[in-house]
Amino acid sequence: MGICITATGLHIPKDSISNEELVTTFNTYVDNYNKKNAQAIENGEKVALQHSTSEFIEKASGIKSRYVIDKKGILDPEIMAPIFPARKLGEELSIMAQMGIGALQNALDNAGLLADDLDGIICACSNFQRVYPAIAIEIQDAIGMKGGFAYDMNVACSAATFGIAQAVGSIKAGLGKRIAVVNVEITSAHLNWRNRDSHFIFGDVAAATIIEELDTPKGYEVLDSKLWTQFSANIKNEYGFMDRAEFLAMDKEMHFDIKEPVNDKLFLQEGRKVFREVCPKVSEIISTHLAENHIDKSSVKRLWLHQANINMIDLILRTVMGKDADKAIAPIAISEFGNTSSASPIVAFHLHQDGVNSGDLGVICSFGAGYSIGSVIIKKV
Ligand code: COA
């Protein structure tokens, strides 16, 4: 008897944006802004914006491209945001549910299961397109699960491992035998595409993981999970249903121009601080977790890490596995996908299992806002 990850699945949006395309739009926006505000800049009332470069983006992050749902709106220098027509709840599938179903159906097909074989769905993400009803319950209904339960949970970029831990815990508690964790990330809608420091970071994708209790284990057995959180305001997205009240308190009237979003309510981070504070903690959590399970680091064949930044992945790999560690131990998906938030360690896991043999150990590890870190030790059956 064992609790196993038996399959994963992905839904990848059709549009992809290269660094060069992104930078062309950004720099057009900068030139237009500086021209429009030339007098104010000269008077010292405003600061001139600076160009972005593809070279910086690739060197600082390892990102070469990212998938997005709507490339056109993002690449229009007058808009620089994705454009999605509204869908009527109850009559049309929401975009999040549609993407989640794409990934979940792919995972179910890979597991050889039908939707109705599931007992539960946990939709674990960074950003939800509405507060309720839960996206997970919409997926449960639309994919054709007749019974069971579904709920949403948010642990930002760590949501996948926290979701897997919840699924394992639910199975151990007798709430079901087969649970799917779905990570849908429409990061393009929460990103400020006009912020030079972060406009290149994120991409859209959905991932799904099937966790099953089996008499005869298959896939990867989940050996143990470890979760850690500590409050920090260094990575944030403060958009919320209180915004209207806050705007009204500010000036008694809503001045909300969709083309000029309230920038400090979109994604914001202190990138340097995040790098400095999170990397050592991730290494510590993985190392402690392995030690608690009496696992020697040398027997770990893969670290499927959150794809936040190639330099973070490299540093964590070296601090956990030793400075000469083989880079193949920590596979990279960020170059093609960008940072896909909660979905990212599952994207890496889904795409990079070559060379993992029966009995090999691996760690799926996510980290991000909160701060939050999740480590899941798995063993190939
Ligand atoms: N194009 C060109 N230059 C840029 C630029 C851009 N788009 N953005 C910033 N720069 C410049 C800065 O102005 C700065 O110049 P200076 O040295 O002359 O002052 C220089 O590049 C370094 O900027 P900095 O912001 O310190 O870059 P960095 O090396 O820290 O890299 C991140 C930025 C975001 C990639 C990096 O901090 C990071 O990965 N942090 C952690 C991210 C993370 O994991 N977030 C979690 C979200 S889930």
Residues whose N, C-alpha, C, O or C-beta is under 5 A from the ligand:
A	BS01	COA	H51 S52 T53 F56 A60 S61 C157 R196 D197 G271 R272 V274 F275 A308 N309 F367 G368
